[in-house]
């Protein structure tokens, strides 16, 4: 039996509560890695093409940076989080219209 198969068998035998905790841990770990990669790509200028393409087509672009990671709006109830959410919703209302 391979190590992966052993882990799979162990996961399958977990009680529901522990399985849910494990899934949460995996999810958080994946998002942390995603956030680190996006931040590194952004700092390296690898995402500049997105802003350049949008502005070249006349789109209004405003980059809002929050020091927290993914889901900052859920895990960080701060003035900064609320300000970013407010600006985002205002942008949607102005540029997408309300129906």
C-alpha atoms as an extended CHARMM CRD file, in Angstrom:
* protein
*
        99  EXT
         1         1  UNK       CA              0.0000000000        0.0000000000        0.0000000000  PROA      1               0.0000000000
         2         2  UNK       CA              1.3960000000        3.4080000000       -0.9750000000  PROA      2               0.0000000000
         3         3  UNK       CA              1.5960000000        6.3490000000        1.3940000000  PROA      3               0.0000000000
         4         4  UNK       CA             -1.2550000000        8.0520000000       -0.4830000000  PROA      4               0.0000000000
         5         5  UNK       CA             -3.4140000000        4.9550000000       -0.1840000000  PROA      5               0.0000000000
         6         6  UNK       CA             -2.6760000000        4.8250000000        3.5540000000  PROA      6               0.0000000000
         7         7  UNK       CA             -3.7000000000        8.4660000000        3.9060000000  PROA      7               0.0000000000
         8         8  UNK       CA             -6.8580000000        7.8750000000        1.8840000000  PROA      8               0.0000000000
         9         9  UNK       CA             -7.8030000000        4.9310000000        4.0780000000  PROA      9               0.0000000000
        10        10  UNK       CA             -7.1650000000        6.9890000000        7.2040000000  PROA      10              0.0000000000
        11        11  UNK       CA             -9.3290000000        9.8120000000        5.8650000000  PROA      11              0.0000000000
        12        12  UNK       CA            -12.1490000000        7.4360000000        5.0120000000  PROA      12              0.0000000000
        13        13  UNK       CA            -12.1280000000        6.1580000000        8.5960000000  PROA      13              0.0000000000
        14        14  UNK       CA            -12.3190000000        9.6090000000       10.2020000000  PROA      14              0.0000000000
        15        15  UNK       CA            -15.3940000000       10.5800000000       12.2000000000  PROA      15              0.0000000000
        16        16  UNK       CA            -17.4800000000       13.2370000000       10.4250000000  PROA      16              0.0000000000
        17        17  UNK       CA            -16.3100000000       16.0900000000       12.6790000000  PROA      17              0.0000000000
        18        18  UNK       CA            -12.6290000000       15.3440000000       12.0950000000  PROA      18              0.0000000000
        19        19  UNK       CA            -13.2300000000       14.9150000000        8.3610000000  PROA      19              0.0000000000
        20        20  UNK       CA            -14.8400000000       18.3690000000        8.2310000000  PROA      20              0.0000000000
        21        21  UNK       CA            -11.8630000000       19.8700000000       10.1150000000  PROA      21              0.0000000000
        22        22  UNK       CA             -9.4560000000       18.1980000000        7.7000000000  PROA      22              0.0000000000
        23        23  UNK       CA            -11.3500000000       19.5400000000        4.6870000000  PROA      23              0.0000000000
        24        24  UNK       CA            -11.2710000000       23.0260000000        6.2100000000  PROA      24              0.0000000000
        25        25  UNK       CA             -7.5190000000       22.7280000000        6.7720000000  PROA      25              0.0000000000
        26        26  UNK       CA             -6.9550000000       21.6450000000        3.1600000000  PROA      26              0.0000000000
        27        27  UNK       CA             -9.1080000000       24.4800000000        1.8660000000  PROA      27              0.0000000000
        28        28  UNK       CA             -7.2970000000       27.0820000000        3.9650000000  PROA      28              0.0000000000
        29        29  UNK       CA             -3.9250000000       25.6700000000        2.9220000000  PROA      29              0.0000000000
        30        30  UNK       CA             -4.8670000000       25.7910000000       -0.7590000000  PROA      30              0.0000000000
        31        31  UNK       CA             -6.0670000000       29.3990000000       -0.5000000000  PROA      31              0.0000000000
        32        32  UNK       CA             -2.9180000000       30.4210000000        1.3910000000  PROA      32              0.0000000000
        33        33  UNK       CA             -0.7880000000       28.9650000000       -1.3990000000  PROA      33              0.0000000000
        34        34  UNK       CA             -2.9940000000       30.6680000000       -4.0200000000  PROA      34              0.0000000000
        35        35  UNK       CA             -2.6550000000       34.0200000000       -2.2170000000  PROA      35              0.0000000000
        36        36  UNK       CA              1.1280000000       33.6840000000       -2.0240000000  PROA      36              0.0000000000
        37        37  UNK       CA              1.3470000000       32.8500000000       -5.7350000000  PROA      37              0.0000000000
        38        38  UNK       CA             -0.9230000000       35.7500000000       -6.7550000000  PROA      38              0.0000000000
        39        39  UNK       CA              1.0500000000       38.1400000000       -4.5570000000  PROA      39              0.0000000000
        40        40  UNK       CA              4.3580000000       36.9540000000       -6.0250000000  PROA      40              0.0000000000
        41        41  UNK       CA              3.0000000000       37.1950000000       -9.5710000000  PROA      41              0.0000000000
        42        42  UNK       CA              1.6450000000       40.6760000000       -8.8930000000  PROA      42              0.0000000000
        43        43  UNK       CA              4.9260000000       41.8930000000       -7.3900000000  PROA      43              0.0000000000
        44        44  UNK       CA              6.7880000000       40.4520000000      -10.3900000000  PROA      44              0.0000000000
        45        45  UNK       CA              4.4860000000       42.3420000000      -12.7700000000  PROA      45              0.0000000000
        46        46  UNK       CA              3.0310000000       39.1610000000      -14.2260000000  PROA      46              0.0000000000
        47        47  UNK       CA             -0.5370000000       40.4330000000      -13.8110000000  PROA      47              0.0000000000
        48        48  UNK       CA              0.0330000000       43.9000000000      -15.2710000000  PROA      48              0.0000000000
        49        49  UNK       CA             -1.2580000000       42.6920000000      -18.6290000000  PROA      49              0.0000000000
        50        50  UNK       CA             -4.7360000000       42.3510000000      -17.1160000000  PROA      50              0.0000000000
        51        51  UNK       CA             -4.8410000000       45.9900000000      -16.0450000000  PROA      51              0.0000000000
        52        52  UNK       CA             -3.2620000000       47.1180000000      -19.3140000000  PROA      52              0.0000000000
        53        53  UNK       CA             -5.8040000000       45.2100000000      -21.3810000000  PROA      53              0.0000000000
        54        54  UNK       CA             -8.7240000000       46.5540000000      -19.3810000000  PROA      54              0.0000000000
        55        55  UNK       CA             -7.5490000000       50.1790000000      -19.5390000000  PROA      55              0.0000000000
        56        56  UNK       CA             -6.7530000000       49.8920000000      -23.2550000000  PROA      56              0.0000000000
        57        57  UNK       CA            -10.4140000000       49.0190000000      -23.7760000000  PROA      57              0.0000000000
        58        58  UNK       CA            -11.5570000000       52.0380000000      -21.7800000000  PROA      58              0.0000000000
        59        59  UNK       CA            -12.4000000000       50.2120000000      -18.5740000000  PROA      59              0.0000000000
        60        60  UNK       CA            -11.9770000000       52.0420000000      -15.3140000000  PROA      60              0.0000000000
        61        61  UNK       CA             -9.5500000000       50.1490000000      -13.1060000000  PROA      61              0.0000000000
        62        62  UNK       CA             -8.8710000000       50.7760000000       -9.4550000000  PROA      62              0.0000000000
        63        63  UNK       CA             -6.7140000000       48.2930000000       -7.5920000000  PROA      63              0.0000000000
        64        64  UNK       CA             -7.6160000000       47.8520000000       -3.9350000000  PROA      64              0.0000000000
        65        65  UNK       CA             -5.0400000000       46.0170000000       -1.8820000000  PROA      65              0.0000000000
        66        66  UNK       CA             -5.7710000000       44.4330000000        1.4700000000  PROA      66              0.0000000000
        67        67  UNK       CA             -2.9330000000       42.9830000000        3.5600000000  PROA      67              0.0000000000
        68        68  UNK       CA             -5.0060000000       39.9240000000        4.4270000000  PROA      68              0.0000000000
        69        69  UNK       CA             -5.3070000000       36.8840000000        2.2240000000  PROA      69              0.0000000000
        70        70  UNK       CA             -8.2100000000       35.2590000000        0.4790000000  PROA      70              0.0000000000
        71        71  UNK       CA            -11.5920000000       35.7560000000        2.1750000000  PROA      71              0.0000000000
        72        72  UNK       CA            -10.3130000000       38.7800000000        4.0860000000  PROA      72              0.0000000000
        73        73  UNK       CA            -13.8830000000       40.0890000000        4.0240000000  PROA      73              0.0000000000
        74        74  UNK       CA            -15.0050000000       37.0890000000        6.0560000000  PROA      74              0.0000000000
        75        75  UNK       CA            -12.1210000000       36.6880000000        8.4970000000  PROA      75              0.0000000000
        76        76  UNK       CA            -11.1040000000       40.3270000000        9.0330000000  PROA      76              0.0000000000
        77        77  UNK       CA            -13.9320000000       42.5840000000       10.1610000000  PROA      77              0.0000000000
        78        78  UNK       CA            -11.9800000000       45.8290000000       10.0670000000  PROA      78              0.0000000000
        79        79  UNK       CA            -12.3910000000       49.3540000000        8.7130000000  PROA      79              0.0000000000
        80        80  UNK       CA            -10.1060000000       48.4710000000        5.7790000000  PROA      80              0.0000000000
        81        81  UNK       CA            -12.1680000000       45.4020000000        4.8880000000  PROA      81              0.0000000000
        82        82  UNK       CA            -15.4300000000       47.3240000000        5.0730000000  PROA      82              0.0000000000
        83        83  UNK       CA            -13.9940000000       50.1840000000        2.9860000000  PROA      83              0.0000000000
        84        84  UNK       CA            -12.8620000000       47.7910000000        0.2280000000  PROA      84              0.0000000000
        85        85  UNK       CA            -16.2340000000       46.0290000000        0.1870000000  PROA      85              0.0000000000
        86        86  UNK       CA            -18.0470000000       49.3790000000        0.0680000000  PROA      86              0.0000000000
        87        87  UNK       CA            -15.8910000000       50.6460000000       -2.8150000000  PROA      87              0.0000000000
        88        88  UNK       CA            -16.4050000000       47.3790000000       -4.6990000000  PROA      88              0.0000000000
        89        89  UNK       CA            -20.1800000000       47.5430000000       -4.3360000000  PROA      89              0.0000000000
        90        90  UNK       CA            -20.2120000000       51.2100000000       -5.3600000000  PROA      90              0.0000000000
        91        91  UNK       CA            -18.1470000000       50.3220000000       -8.4360000000  PROA      91              0.0000000000
        92        92  UNK       CA            -20.6520000000       47.6020000000       -9.3580000000  PROA      92              0.0000000000
        93        93  UNK       CA            -23.5760000000       49.9850000000       -8.9530000000  PROA      93              0.0000000000
        94        94  UNK       CA            -21.9820000000       52.7120000000      -11.0680000000  PROA      94              0.0000000000
        95        95  UNK       CA            -20.5390000000       50.5350000000      -13.8210000000  PROA      95              0.0000000000
        96        96  UNK       CA            -22.9450000000       47.6360000000      -13.9720000000  PROA      96              0.0000000000
        97        97  UNK       CA            -26.0940000000       49.4530000000      -13.0210000000  PROA      97              0.0000000000
        98        98  UNK       CA            -28.7360000000       48.2570000000      -10.6470000000  PROA      98              0.0000000000
        99        99  UNK       CA            -31.6960000000       46.2960000000      -11.8620000000  PROA      99              0.0000000000
